[in-house]
Amino acid sequence: MKAEINIKVDIGGRPYNLTISREEEELVRKAAEDVNKTISKYSKAFEYKDMQDLYAMVSLQYASGTMHTENEKSFKEKELKDKLKDVDEFLSTHLETINHRS
């Protein structure tokens, strides 16, 4: 059973209480820090009416980044499967040749 802890992170000037596993703490704190930096960057670079606009832009950035990563992963997995299939066919052909010679 994983040990859960309660932590508080600040995102966009608001505190959020979270219950997470101890192993996730560092990652969650770094993620919150990254989100805050991105909010700050957007607040300086773009006009916005309220914080909701900044949150929407940050959400879009992270969602598109996640989708890009998933697409890359799928492409690499397909590429790897194709290469493994080629290797398997090559080895099978050579093993048949060796077996016929014996």
Secondary structure, 3 states (H helix, E strand, C coil): CCCEEEEEEEECCEEEEEEEEHHHHHHHHHHHHHHHHHHHHHHHHCCCCCHHHHHHHHHHHHHHHHHHHHHHHHHHHHHHHHHHHHHHHHHHHHHHHHHHHC
